[in-house]
Amino acid sequence: MLLENPQGGYSFIAGGPAFSAGCVAGAGFEIVHAALRPAMPLEAGFARVERYLTGVGRPRAALCGVHLRIPAPLTPAQFEEFNRPYVAGMKEWGLVIDGRIPVARTNVAPEAVRVANPALAGFYFAAPADGPGATFVLSGAAEVAPGTSGRPEIVARGDTSAAAIARKLDAVLTVISGHLEEIGAGWADATAVNLYTVHDVHPLMPSLLSRCNAGVDGIAWHYARPPVAGLEVEIDLHAVRRSLIIDGR
């Protein structure tokens, strides 16, 4: 279901309790990506976001996506606990629309170079467009699909064989394809596709590149784990015309 955020300049796909499934720019607006270098602790990071938005004349409501980094994957209970102050912060910013959080989110745990505490690595915001072209950001999606009972389940849970990873990726691509369809876009519209996993996906890359229509621009592979223990792969993507680097110090 696509909902409007008229104050922010974008619409969003209704998602779970803590974040949306993705956002697409409204008429006359574009989604802009901003990376924080280095990543900042969450509280300081969101304060930096607010200062930046104020500086470019955009309201808090323009925030439409965040990239978070955490020290390690969380249990489901820990994930819920992590989300409580995050959701409270979204509410404090006045970002709730029809009881839902409109901001998209990717939240992963880097494996090789870990963060000591949860951090904000980047964000997206809607700004007046200075040219044509659809822009959007989709939240990270992991290998969760309806099981035999109809309830969401982890695909091939506990299995990290090559065949299982292929099944997991297939499930993720199916979810993202559905989200793209909801916003009236396709894989060919994406300007960046990010893959997060610590497993060997080299044998699957030709098929993955083809299915993501990323044969020219490629896929950025991040050696990181999804945020909840038991999940093994995650993918997000965006279509932007402007990508900025902001000093996070």
C-alpha positions as CSV (number, residue, x, y, z in Angstrom):
1,M,0.0,0.0,0.0
2,L,1.5,3.4,-1.1
3,L,0.8,6.3,1.3
4,E,1.6,9.9,0.8
5,N,3.9,12.1,2.9
6,P,2.9,15.5,1.4
7,Q,5.0,17.5,3.9
8,G,8.1,15.4,3.0
9,G,7.7,15.4,-0.7
10,Y,7.4,11.6,-1.2
11,S,5.2,8.6,-0.9
12,F,6.1,5.3,0.9
13,I,5.2,1.6,0.9
14,A,3.6,0.7,4.2
15,G,5.9,-1.7,6.0
16,G,6.5,-3.0,9.5
17,P,6.3,-1.2,12.8
18,A,9.7,0.4,12.6
19,F,10.2,1.4,9.0
20,S,8.6,1.4,5.6
21,A,9.4,-0.9,2.7
22,G,10.5,2.0,0.5
23,C,10.0,5.6,-0.7
24,V,9.5,7.2,-4.0
25,A,9.8,10.9,-4.7
26,G,6.6,13.0,-5.3
27,A,6.0,15.3,-8.3
28,G,8.6,18.0,-8.4
29,F,10.9,16.3,-5.9
30,E,13.8,13.9,-6.0
31,I,15.4,11.5,-3.5
32,V,18.9,12.5,-2.5
33,H,21.4,10.1,-0.9
34,A,23.9,11.3,1.7
35,A,26.6,9.2,3.2
36,L,28.1,10.1,6.6
37,R,31.9,9.7,6.8
38,P,32.7,8.4,9.3
39,A,29.5,6.8,10.5
40,M,28.2,8.5,13.7
41,P,26.6,7.2,16.9
42,L,22.8,7.2,16.4
43,E,21.9,10.2,18.6
44,A,24.7,12.3,17.2
45,G,24.0,11.1,13.7
46,F,20.3,12.1,13.8
47,A,21.3,15.5,15.2
48,R,23.7,15.9,12.3
49,V,20.9,14.9,9.9
50,E,18.6,17.6,11.4
51,R,21.3,20.3,11.1
52,Y,22.0,19.3,7.5
53,L,18.3,19.3,6.5
54,T,17.8,22.7,8.2
55,G,20.8,24.0,6.3
56,V,19.4,23.1,2.9
57,G,15.9,24.3,3.8
58,R,14.2,21.0,4.2
59,P,12.0,19.9,7.1
60,R,12.4,16.8,9.3
61,A,9.5,15.3,7.3
62,A,11.8,15.1,4.2
63,L,13.8,12.3,5.8
64,C,12.9,9.2,3.9
65,G,15.7,6.6,4.5
66,V,18.5,5.6,6.8
67,H,21.5,3.2,6.7
68,L,22.2,1.8,10.2
69,R,25.2,-0.3,11.3
70,I,25.1,-2.5,14.4
71,P,27.9,-4.4,16.2
72,A,26.3,-7.9,15.7
73,P,23.1,-9.6,14.6
74,L,20.3,-9.5,17.2
75,T,17.9,-12.1,18.5
76,P,14.3,-11.3,17.7
77,A,13.7,-10.0,21.2
78,Q,16.8,-7.8,21.0
79,F,15.7,-6.5,17.7
80,E,12.4,-5.5,19.2
81,E,14.2,-3.8,22.0
82,F,16.5,-2.0,19.5
83,N,13.5,-0.7,17.6
84,R,11.7,0.8,20.7
85,P,13.9,3.9,21.1
86,Y,14.3,4.2,17.3
87,V,10.5,4.3,16.8
88,A,10.2,6.7,19.7
89,G,12.7,9.0,17.9
90,M,10.7,8.8,14.7
91,K,7.6,9.8,16.7
92,E,9.5,12.6,18.4
93,W,10.4,14.0,14.9
94,G,6.7,13.9,14.0
95,L,7.3,11.4,11.2
96,V,4.4,9.0,11.8
97,I,1.7,9.0,9.1
98,D,-1.5,7.1,9.6
99,G,0.2,5.2,12.5
100,R,3.1,4.1,10.3
101,I,6.8,5.1,10.0
102,P,7.5,6.4,6.5
103,V,11.3,6.2,6.6
104,A,13.0,3.3,4.8
105,R,15.8,1.5,6.5
106,T,18.7,-0.9,6.0
107,N,20.3,-2.1,9.2
108,V,23.2,-4.5,9.0
109,A,26.2,-5.8,11.1
110,P,29.6,-5.4,9.3
111,E,31.6,-8.5,9.9
112,A,35.2,-7.6,9.0
113,V,35.4,-4.1,10.4
114,R,32.8,-4.0,13.2
115,V,31.2,-1.0,14.8
116,A,31.4,-0.7,18.6
117,N,27.9,0.7,18.9
118,P,24.9,1.3,16.7
119,A,25.7,3.9,14.1
120,L,24.2,6.0,11.3
121,A,26.1,5.5,8.1
122,G,23.9,7.5,5.8
123,F,20.5,8.9,5.0
124,Y,18.1,9.9,2.2
125,F,15.9,12.9,1.9
126,A,13.4,14.4,-0.5
127,A,14.4,17.8,-2.1
128,P,13.0,19.9,-4.9
129,A,14.1,18.3,-8.2
130,D,16.4,20.1,-10.6
131,G,15.7,17.7,-13.4
132,P,13.6,14.8,-14.7
133,G,13.8,11.2,-13.6
134,A,12.1,9.0,-11.1
135,T,14.0,8.5,-7.8
136,F,13.4,6.1,-4.9
137,V,15.0,4.1,-2.1
138,L,14.0,0.6,-0.9
139,S,14.6,-0.8,2.5
140,G,16.9,-3.8,2.9
141,A,15.0,-7.1,2.4
142,A,16.1,-10.4,3.8
143,E,15.1,-14.0,3.0
144,V,11.7,-14.1,4.7
145,A,8.7,-15.5,2.9
146,P,5.3,-17.1,3.8
147,G,5.8,-20.7,5.0
148,T,3.6,-23.7,4.8
149,S,1.4,-22.2,7.6
150,G,1.1,-18.9,5.7
151,R,3.1,-17.1,8.4
152,P,6.5,-15.4,7.5
153,E,9.5,-17.8,7.9
154,I,13.2,-17.6,7.2
155,V,13.8,-19.4,3.9
156,A,16.1,-22.5,4.3
157,R,16.7,-21.5,7.9
158,G,20.1,-22.8,9.3
159,D,21.2,-24.0,5.8
160,T,24.1,-22.0,4.3
161,S,24.9,-24.4,1.4
162,A,25.2,-23.0,-2.1
163,A,21.8,-24.3,-3.0
164,A,20.3,-22.7,0.1
165,I,21.9,-19.3,-0.5
166,A,20.5,-19.4,-4.0
167,R,17.0,-20.1,-2.6
168,K,17.4,-17.2,-0.1
169,L,18.5,-14.8,-2.8
170,D,15.6,-15.8,-4.9
171,A,13.2,-15.0,-2.0
172,V,14.8,-11.6,-1.5
173,L,14.6,-10.8,-5.2
174,T,10.9,-11.7,-5.2
175,V,10.2,-9.4,-2.3
176,I,12.1,-6.5,-3.9
177,S,10.5,-7.0,-7.3
178,G,7.1,-6.7,-5.6
179,H,8.2,-3.4,-3.9
180,L,9.5,-2.0,-7.2
181,E,6.1,-2.9,-8.8
182,E,4.3,-1.0,-6.0
183,I,6.2,2.2,-6.8
184,G,5.9,1.8,-10.5
185,A,9.6,1.1,-11.1
186,G,11.8,-1.7,-12.2
187,W,15.3,-3.1,-11.6
188,A,16.6,-1.2,-14.6
189,D,15.7,2.1,-12.9
190,A,18.1,1.5,-9.9
191,T,21.4,3.4,-9.8
192,A,22.8,1.2,-7.0
193,V,22.1,-2.3,-5.7
194,N,23.7,-3.4,-2.4
195,L,24.1,-7.0,-1.3
196,Y,24.9,-7.8,2.3
197,T,26.2,-11.3,3.2
198,V,29.3,-13.1,4.5
199,H,28.7,-16.1,2.3
200,D,30.3,-16.9,-1.0
201,V,27.9,-15.7,-3.8
202,H,30.5,-15.6,-6.6
203,P,29.0,-18.6,-8.3
204,L,25.6,-16.9,-8.2
205,M,26.8,-13.5,-9.5
206,P,26.1,-14.0,-13.2
207,S,22.5,-14.9,-12.5
208,L,22.2,-12.2,-9.9
209,L,23.5,-9.5,-12.1
210,S,21.1,-10.6,-14.9
211,R,18.1,-10.7,-12.6
212,C,18.9,-7.3,-11.1
213,N,19.7,-5.9,-14.6
214,A,23.0,-4.8,-13.1
215,G,25.3,-6.0,-15.8
216,V,26.7,-2.5,-16.5
217,D,26.7,-0.8,-13.1
218,G,27.3,-4.0,-11.0
219,I,26.3,-4.8,-7.5
220,A,28.1,-3.6,-4.3
221,W,28.8,-6.5,-2.1
222,H,29.1,-5.6,1.6
223,Y,30.7,-8.2,3.9
224,A,28.0,-7.8,6.5
225,R,25.2,-9.7,8.1
226,P,21.4,-8.9,8.3
227,P,20.3,-7.5,11.6
228,V,18.5,-10.6,13.0
229,A,20.3,-13.8,13.8
230,G,19.4,-16.6,11.4
231,L,19.1,-14.3,8.4
232,E,22.0,-14.7,5.9
233,V,21.4,-12.3,3.0
234,E,19.9,-8.9,2.4
235,I,19.6,-6.6,-0.5
236,D,18.6,-2.9,-0.9
237,L,18.7,-0.5,-3.8
238,H,18.0,3.1,-4.8
239,A,17.7,5.3,-7.8
240,V,19.2,8.8,-7.2
241,R,20.7,11.5,-9.3
242,R,22.6,13.1,-6.4
243,S,24.7,11.2,-3.9
244,L,26.6,13.3,-1.3
245,I,29.3,12.7,1.3
246,I,28.8,14.6,4.6
247,D,31.4,15.0,7.3
248,G,30.4,13.0,10.3
249,R,33.0,14.2,12.7
